[in-house]
């Protein structure tokens, strides 16, 4: 009978980094603790060294809200070069949901700008260039800014990349060599970096007076509604509502003229911004604001969230405990950052989870989940081994993944961790 490893790790906790006494948005000394997620490693720190993985340095993850401006944020920030090191392993083109979102972004931009006029399109945090490929094929001048080695994939695909962090200095360099940008994308960027003001200073310099800034961030209220505790980690410094993000951007002279809710990242929002008066205001802006206002107190919602998360955590661990006591195998599906976050939040390790599976050609295959001895193995292993259960760490696309794996030959059951822990079979 397999033993269950549910112990939390106390070793290798670091005090390096910076505790934030004041709000990252308004600067007020009015931060209130919502919940302590625990001490977790860098969730993108996948390594082929098992010893290094299990002994990963851990950082405190206190989840706070500012009672003055309602901005939700982490209370402990790390240097962005630590969060996004050269060997950063995430690739945006590795999931179909992301690729579909990039296609939607491209298609929607056709109504906002003349793509035949060779506009300059700049993607901040371009990753592997998956978004910019659309614009490059359309004859636009496509330029990405990406500080990690993932940039090499974009360069090999023919995308022009500046391999550095974006700030005012970088913006001036782009203006000097390429001119001002017609569209700037900042997808999953503004919430991730400690010094958001440095990026926005650069955007002010780089964007044409008539240009458009398109921002995507994970949506706070989707996170709340889905119990997305696995999104609370050190790549996510701030957790935005439309209200809090548009207010921050308005301070830099940008007016929100369109908003859209999207599925990416377990639920996100896309904001279209321009300088005041440049674009007509779409009805979606007021609709969004009214919906957020109708939800009521953000602090009250977060307190309910914290209680529900603890209840779901207990139920999920109970499911895992019962399964492992039968000596049944449990595989994991999807070696995403949220996987490492959830595994560390639950305090589980190998052999409780036998392995985590990834799609072919993923850079994470052959590595270990940060903070654990759980290996990452190619997805086809599930058909060979036929584990009794597979926990859907990419639970936000569980409908798609479960059908894909069942149709490809998997015969077992899936454990869905959130928003309500449950076990599903093909017959259910």
C-alpha positions in Angstrom: 0.0 0.0 0.0 1.4 3.4 -1.0 2.0 5.9 1.7 0.6 9.4 1.4 3.0 12.3 1.5 1.0 15.4 2.5 3.6 17.2 4.6 4.5 20.8 4.0 8.1 21.7 3.6 9.7 24.0 6.1 13.2 24.0 4.6 14.8 26.5 2.3 12.5 29.3 3.0 14.2 32.6 2.1 13.7 36.1 3.4 15.4 37.5 0.3 13.1 39.8 -1.6 11.0 42.7 -0.5 8.0 42.9 1.8 5.6 45.6 0.6 4.3 47.9 3.4 2.2 50.1 1.0 -0.2 49.4 -1.8 1.4 48.8 -5.2 -1.4 50.9 -6.8 -2.3 53.9 -4.7 0.6 53.8 -2.2 -1.6 53.9 0.8 -0.6 52.1 4.0 -3.9 50.2 4.1 -3.1 46.6 3.1 -5.2 43.9 4.7 -4.3 40.1 4.7 -6.9 37.9 2.9 -5.0 34.6 3.1 -1.6 33.1 3.4 -1.0 30.7 0.5 2.1 29.4 2.1 5.8 29.4 1.2 6.2 28.4 -2.5 9.1 28.1 -5.0 9.4 29.8 -8.3 6.6 27.9 -10.1 8.4 28.2 -13.5 11.6 26.8 -12.1 11.4 23.4 -13.8 14.8 21.7 -13.7 16.2 18.3 -14.7 18.1 18.2 -11.4 15.8 16.3 -8.9 17.8 17.5 -5.9 17.7 21.1 -7.0 13.9 20.8 -7.7 13.0 19.5 -4.3 15.3 22.0 -2.5 14.0 25.0 -4.4 14.1 28.2 -2.5 10.7 29.2 -1.2 9.1 32.6 -0.8 6.1 33.8 1.3 2.9 34.3 -0.6 0.6 36.6 1.4 -2.4 37.6 -0.5 -3.5 41.2 0.4 -6.0 43.8 -0.6 -5.8 47.6 -0.3 -8.8 48.9 1.6 -8.3 52.3 0.0 -8.3 51.3 -3.8 -9.4 47.6 -3.7 -6.2 46.5 -5.6 -5.4 42.8 -4.7 -1.7 42.0 -4.6 1.1 39.9 -3.2 2.8 41.2 -0.1 6.3 39.9 -1.1 7.9 40.9 -4.4 10.9 39.4 -6.2 13.2 41.0 -8.7 11.8 40.5 -12.2 15.1 39.0 -13.3 14.5 36.2 -10.7 11.0 35.7 -11.9 11.9 35.7 -15.6 15.4 34.3 -15.7 17.1 33.5 -19.1 16.1 29.8 -18.8 12.4 30.6 -18.4 10.4 27.6 -19.5 6.9 28.7 -20.4 6.0 29.0 -24.1 2.8 30.8 -25.1 2.4 28.7 -28.2 2.2 25.4 -26.4 -1.6 25.5 -25.7 -4.4 25.7 -28.2 -6.4 28.0 -26.0 -3.5 30.6 -26.2 -3.2 30.2 -29.9 -6.9 30.7 -30.4 -6.7 33.8 -28.2 -3.9 35.2 -30.4 -6.0 34.6 -33.5 -8.9 36.4 -31.9 -6.6 39.4 -31.0 -5.4 39.6 -34.6 -8.9 39.4 -36.1 -10.3 42.0 -33.7 -7.5 44.4 -34.5 -8.4 44.5 -38.2 -11.3 46.9 -37.3 -9.1 49.2 -35.4 -6.1 49.7 -37.7 -5.2 49.5 -41.4 -3.0 46.5 -41.5 -2.1 47.2 -45.2 -0.3 50.4 -44.2 2.7 48.5 -42.7 1.9 49.6 -39.1 4.5 49.0 -36.3 3.1 46.3 -34.0 5.0 45.8 -30.7 4.4 42.9 -28.3 5.9 43.4 -24.8 6.8 40.0 -23.4 6.6 38.4 -26.8 7.6 35.0 -25.6 7.9 32.6 -28.6 6.4 35.1 -31.0 3.1 33.3 -31.5 1.0 36.5 -31.5 3.4 38.5 -33.8 3.4 35.7 -36.4 -0.1 36.8 -37.5 1.1 40.4 -38.0 4.3 39.4 -39.7 2.3 37.3 -42.2 0.0 40.2 -42.9 2.9 42.4 -43.9 3.0 44.5 -40.7 6.3 45.6 -39.1 6.2 43.2 -36.1 8.6 43.6 -33.2 8.8 41.8 -29.9 10.5 42.5 -26.6 11.4 39.4 -24.7 14.2 39.1 -22.1 14.4 35.3 -21.8 15.9 32.6 -24.0 12.4 31.8 -25.3 13.1 34.7 -27.6 15.3 32.4 -29.7 12.2 30.4 -30.8 10.6 33.7 -32.1 13.9 34.7 -33.8 14.1 31.3 -35.6 10.5 31.9 -36.8 11.6 35.1 -38.4 10.2 37.5 -35.8 12.3 40.6 -34.9 13.0 40.5 -31.1 14.8 42.8 -28.7 16.1 40.5 -26.0 15.8 42.7 -23.0 13.3 44.0 -20.4 11.1 46.8 -21.6 11.4 50.3 -20.0 11.7 53.9 -21.1 15.3 53.3 -22.3 14.1 50.4 -24.5 11.2 52.5 -25.8 13.5 55.3 -26.9 15.7 52.7 -28.7 12.7 51.4 -30.6 11.5 54.9 -31.6 15.0 55.7 -32.9 15.2 52.6 -35.1 11.6 51.8 -36.0 9.5 54.9 -35.2 6.4 55.0 -32.9 4.1 52.0 -32.5 0.6 51.8 -33.9 -0.4 49.0 -31.5 1.4 47.9 -28.3 0.4 44.6 -26.8 0.9 43.9 -23.1 -0.6 40.5 -22.6 -0.1 38.9 -19.2 2.6 41.5 -18.4 1.4 44.3 -16.2 0.3 42.0 -13.4 3.6 40.1 -13.6 6.3 42.8 -13.2 7.2 44.5 -9.9 7.8 48.0 -11.4 4.8 48.5 -13.6 5.5 52.2 -13.8 8.7 51.6 -15.7 6.7 49.7 -18.4 4.0 52.3 -18.6 6.6 55.1 -18.8 8.0 53.3 -21.8 4.5 52.8 -23.4 3.9 56.6 -23.2 7.1 57.2 -25.1 6.6 54.4 -27.7 2.9 54.7 -28.6 1.8 57.0 -31.4 -0.6 59.8 -30.4 -3.3 57.9 -32.3 -2.0 54.4 -31.3 -3.8 51.7 -29.4 -2.6 49.8 -26.2 -4.1 46.4 -25.8 -3.7 44.8 -22.3 -4.7 41.4 -21.1 -4.6 40.3 -17.4 -6.1 37.5 -15.4 -9.5 38.7 -14.2 -9.8 38.9 -10.4 -13.5 38.0 -10.4 -13.0 34.9 -12.5 -10.3 33.9 -10.1 -12.7 34.4 -7.2 -15.6 32.6 -8.8 -13.5 29.6 -9.8 -11.5 29.4 -6.6 -8.3 29.9 -8.6 -5.9 29.7 -5.6 -3.4 28.1 -8.0 -3.0 31.5 -9.7 -1.6 33.0 -6.5 2.2 32.9 -7.0 5.2 35.2 -7.5 4.7 35.8 -11.2 1.5 37.5 -10.3 2.2 40.6 -8.3 -1.2 42.2 -8.8 -4.8 40.8 -9.4 -6.8 43.3 -11.3 -10.5 44.0 -11.8 -11.4 46.2 -14.8 -11.9 49.1 -12.3 -8.5 48.9 -10.7 -6.6 48.4 -13.9 -8.3 51.1 -15.9 -7.8 53.5 -13.0 -4.1 52.8 -13.0 -3.8 53.2 -16.7 -5.8 56.4 -16.7 -3.1 58.0 -14.6 -0.8 57.5 -17.5 -3.2 59.3 -19.9 -4.9 56.2 -21.4 -8.7 56.0 -21.8 -10.5 52.6 -21.8 -12.6 52.4 -24.9 -13.5 48.7 -25.2 -13.4 45.7 -22.9 -13.8 41.9 -23.4 -13.9 38.9 -21.2 -11.8 36.0 -22.5 -11.1 32.3 -21.5 -7.4 32.5 -21.5 -5.6 31.9 -18.2 -8.6 30.5 -16.4 -10.5 33.7 -17.1 -9.0 37.1 -18.2 -10.0 40.5 -19.4 -8.8 42.3 -22.5 -8.7 46.1 -22.3 -8.4 48.4 -25.4 -7.0 51.8 -24.6 -6.0 55.0 -26.4 -5.4 58.6 -25.5 -8.6 60.5 -24.6 -10.9 61.2 -27.5 -9.0 59.1 -30.1 -11.5 56.2 -30.1 -15.3 56.1 -29.5 -16.3 54.5 -26.2 -17.8 51.0 -26.7 -20.9 50.0 -24.6 -18.9 47.2 -23.2 -17.0 49.6 -20.9 -20.0 50.8 -19.0 -21.5 47.3 -19.0 -18.3 45.9 -17.3 -18.2 48.7 -14.8 -21.9 48.2 -13.8 -21.3 44.4 -13.4 -18.4 44.9 -11.1 -20.3 47.6 -9.1 -23.2 45.2 -8.7 -21.0 42.5 -7.1 -20.6 44.6 -4.0 -17.7 44.7 -1.6 -14.5 43.2 -2.9 -13.2 42.5 0.6 -16.3 40.5 1.5 -16.0 38.4 -1.7 -12.3 37.7 -0.9 -13.1 36.6 2.6 -15.7 34.2 1.3 -13.1 33.0 -1.3 -10.5 32.2 1.4 -13.0 30.1 3.4 -14.2 28.2 0.3 -10.6 27.5 -0.8 -9.7 26.0 2.5 -12.9 23.8 2.3 -12.0 22.7 -1.2 -8.4 22.0 -0.2 -9.6 19.7 2.5 -12.0 17.9 0.2 -9.3 17.5 -2.5 -6.7 16.1 -0.1 -9.4 13.7 1.2 -10.0 12.4 -2.4 -6.3 11.9 -3.0 -5.8 10.2 0.4 -8.7 7.8 -0.3 -7.3 6.9 -3.8 -3.7 6.4 -2.7 -4.9 4.1 0.2 -6.1 1.7 -2.5 -2.6 1.7 -4.2 -4.2 3.3 -7.3 -1.9 5.4 -9.5 -2.5 9.2 -9.9 -0.9 11.0 -12.8 -1.1 14.8 -13.2 -2.2 16.6 -16.4 -0.4 19.7 -17.5 3.0 21.0 -16.2 1.9 24.7 -16.0 3.0 27.2 -13.4 -0.4 26.8 -11.8 0.4 23.0 -11.4 3.5 23.8 -9.3 1.5 26.4 -7.3 -1.3 24.0 -6.5 1.0 21.0 -5.7 2.9 23.2 -3.3 -0.2 24.7 -1.8 -1.6 21.2 -1.1 1.8 20.0 0.2 2.0 16.8 -1.9 4.9 15.2 -3.6 6.0 12.0 -5.3 4.8 9.2 -4.9 1.4 10.7 -4.1 1.5 12.0 -7.6 3.4 9.6 -9.8 4.2 12.1 -12.5 2.9 15.1 -14.4 2.3 14.8 -18.2 3.1 17.4 -20.8 2.5 17.7 -24.6 5.3 16.5 -26.9 8.2 18.9 -27.5 7.6 20.8 -24.2 10.8 22.1 -22.7 9.6 20.8 -19.3 9.7 17.1 -20.3 12.6 15.4 -18.3 12.3 18.0 -15.6 10.7 18.0 -12.1 7.9 20.1 -10.7 9.5 22.9 -8.6 9.6 22.0 -4.9 9.0 18.3 -5.5 10.4 15.0 -6.8 7.5 14.7 -9.3 8.9 14.1 -12.8 7.4 15.6 -16.0 6.9 13.0 -18.7 5.5 13.2 -22.2 1.7 13.0 -22.5 1.6 9.6 -24.4 2.8 7.9 -21.2 -0.8 7.9 -19.9 -1.9 5.5 -22.7 1.0 3.2 -22.0 0.5 3.1 -18.2 -3.3 3.6 -18.0 -3.3 5.1 -14.4 -6.5 4.7 -12.5 -6.8 8.5 -12.0 -5.4 11.6 -13.5 -5.7 15.0 -11.7 -6.5 17.8 -14.1 -4.1 20.5 -13.0 -5.1 22.4 -16.2 -8.7 22.3 -14.8 -9.8 25.5 -16.6 -9.7 23.5 -19.8 -10.7 20.2 -18.3 -13.6 19.7 -20.8 -11.2 19.9 -23.7 -8.4 17.9 -22.2 -10.6 15.1 -20.8 -12.3 14.5 -24.2 -9.0 14.7 -26.0 -7.4 12.0 -23.7 -10.4 9.7 -23.5 -10.8 9.8 -27.3 -7.1 9.1 -27.7 -7.3 5.9 -25.5 -7.2 6.8 -21.8 -9.5 4.6 -19.8 -9.3 6.0 -16.3 -11.0 8.8 -14.3 -10.1 12.4 -13.9 -9.9 14.4 -10.6 -11.1 18.0 -11.2 -9.7 20.1 -8.4 -11.6 23.4 -8.8 -14.0 25.2 -8.6 -15.5 22.1 -6.9 -13.4 19.0 -6.3 -14.9 16.1 -8.1 -14.1 12.8 -9.8 -15.4 12.2 -13.3 -15.5 9.2 -15.6 -16.3 8.9 -19.3 -19.7 7.5 -18.4 -20.6 10.3 -15.9 
